[in-house]
Amino acid sequence: MIADMTLLSRVCWLSLCLFAGFSGFAEAETIEFRGARFFVYRFDPKVEKLELFLPGQGPNRSPTFQQLEKDLNAKGRRLKVAMNAGIYEPGFRPSGLTISEGKTLVPLNTSGPPPKTSPNDFTPNFYLLPNGVFFIRPDGTAAVRSTDFYAKANESPRLATQSGPLALASGKIHPAFNENSQSRLIRNGVGVDSKGRVVLVASDRTPDVGRINLWGFAALFRDKLDCRNALYLDGDISRLYIRGETDTEVPRSNFFAGILAITEPLK
């Protein structure tokens, strides 16, 4: 909900959300938690189709929000929701499993963290084990699972992105997270709530408004968003665009290795 909405528009927005809660439609909102603010989009993946757009695979696989919007417009569609997918390596290659429209483009990464040259070396977030996979099956059901679990599960999803760390696993916060950590940064991630809805979350990028530590980000999914499983996707580059809620127009964005998006007909 945008801060300067009129009273009437707030009432209409709330009515829409209440109706959405009973019908399986989507909800867009702004949530404040532990001193930070977040944009949230929840939707039924059987009703709205989430796609993973990737660079270098034709005009409908674009690396930035604005370019993706331009390419979609040429086909009579536009972005409704867009958020960056998982962590990537130099050259914009996803760090782990990447599946788009049922095609595996990058295989599951079961590697451990890179060797440390000293005990104080930083472990990259992707390798802060356990990490995990967010995926949507052909029947539209969605899940977040640990990489180890996914590797044994014989899943064949139509969409998947692997990242790390796994923020929440069966309601438990990642064991490496520290509630009192002073590392407060922009975050984004994805979870699945008790109704089976996909929950996309990203920090408000207003300076110093959306910064939170990893423990707090995991607790947001658990305590405010009704999720028992959630995956951290990325850090300071992260952004969630929700048409009519977060920006008046599709914003400029970083070049991403993958964009999770819902599209709609161009009006």
TANORVEN-V988997 format. One record per backbone hydrogen bond with DSSP energy under -0.5 kcal/mol. CO is the residue of the C=O (numbers start at 1). NH is the residue of the N-H. E is the energy in kcal/mol with one decimal. If there is no record, write none. Layout:
CO:NH:E + CO:NH:E
This chain:
2:5:-1.7 + 6:10:-2.3 + 7:11:-2.3 + 8:12:-2.5 + 9:13:-2.6 + 10:14:-2.6 + 11:15:-2.5 + 12:16:-2.4 + 13:17:-2.1 + 14:18:-2.6 + 15:19:-2.5 + 16:20:-2.6 + 17:21:-2.1 + 18:22:-0.9 + 19:22:-0.7 + 19:23:-1.5 + 20:24:-2.0 + 20:25:-0.6 + 24:44:-0.7 + 27:42:-2.7 + 29:40:-2.7 + 31:38:-2.8 + 33:36:-1.6 + 36:33:-2.9 + 37:204:-2.6 + 38:31:-2.6 + 39:202:-2.0 + 40:29:-2.2 + 41:200:-2.9 + 42:27:-2.5 + 43:45:-0.7 + 43:198:-2.4 + 44:47:-1.8 + 44:48:-2.6 + 48:50:-0.7 + 51:53:-0.6 + 51:261:-2.7 + 53:259:-2.6 + 54:57:-0.6 + 58:61:-1.8 + 61:56:-0.6 + 61:57:-0.7 + 63:256:-3.1 + 64:68:-2.5 + 65:69:-2.6 + 66:70:-2.2 + 67:71:-2.6 + 68:72:-2.6 + 69:73:-2.7 + 70:74:-1.5 + 72:75:-1.7 + 72:77:-2.5 + 73:76:-1.8 + 76:266:-2.8 + 78:264:-2.3 + 80:243:-2.8 + 81:262:-2.0 + 82:241:-3.3 + 83:260:-3.2 + 87:95:-2.5 + 89:92:-1.4 + 89:93:-0.8 + 92:94:-0.5 + 93:89:-3.7 + 97:162:-1.8 + 98:105:-3.0 + 98:106:-1.4 + 99:160:-2.0 + 100:103:-2.1 + 102:104:-0.5 + 103:100:-2.1 + 103:105:-0.7 + 106:98:-2.3 + 108:110:-0.8 + 118:121:-2.0 + 122:124:-0.6 + 124:127:-1.3 + 125:128:-1.7 + 127:129:-1.7 + 130:166:-2.8 + 131:147:-1.8 + 132:163:-2.3 + 133:145:-2.3 + 134:161:-2.3 + 135:143:-2.2 + 136:158:-2.2 + 136:159:-1.5 + 137:140:-2.2 + 141:137:-3.0 + 143:135:-2.5 + 145:133:-3.0 + 146:150:-2.8 + 147:151:-2.5 + 148:152:-0.8 + 149:152:-1.0 + 149:153:-0.6 + 150:153:-1.2 + 158:102:-2.8 + 159:136:-2.3 + 160:99:-2.3 + 161:134:-2.5 + 163:132:-2.7 + 165:167:-0.9 + 165:232:-1.9 + 167:174:-1.9 + 168:230:-1.5 + 169:172:-1.8 + 172:169:-2.2 + 174:177:-1.7 + 177:179:-0.5 + 178:181:-1.9 + 182:184:-1.7 + 183:185:-0.7 + 185:212:-2.1 + 187:203:-2.5 + 188:233:-2.9 + 188:234:-1.2 + 189:201:-2.3 + 190:231:-3.2 + 191:199:-3.0 + 192:228:-0.8 + 192:229:-0.6 + 193:196:-2.0 + 197:193:-2.4 + 198:43:-2.0 + 198:200:-0.6 + 199:191:-2.0 + 200:41:-2.4 + 201:189:-2.4 + 202:39:-2.8 + 204:210:-0.7 + 206:209:-2.5 + 206:210:-0.8 + 209:37:-1.4 + 212:185:-2.0 + 213:217:-2.1 + 214:218:-2.3 + 215:219:-2.5 + 216:220:-1.8 + 217:221:-1.2 + 218:222:-1.8 + 219:223:-3.7 + 220:224:-1.8 + 220:225:-1.1 + 221:227:-2.3 + 226:194:-1.2 + 228:171:-3.4 + 229:192:-1.5 + 230:167:-0.6 + 230:168:-2.1 + 231:190:-2.2 + 234:188:-1.5 + 235:238:-2.4 + 239:84:-1.0 + 240:242:-0.5 + 241:82:-2.2 + 242:245:-2.5 + 242:246:-2.0 + 242:247:-0.7 + 247:244:-0.9 + 254:256:-0.6 + 258:85:-2.5 + 259:53:-3.1 + 259:261:-0.5 + 260:83:-2.4 + 261:51:-2.9 + 262:80:-2.9 + 262:81:-1.9 + 264:78:-2.3
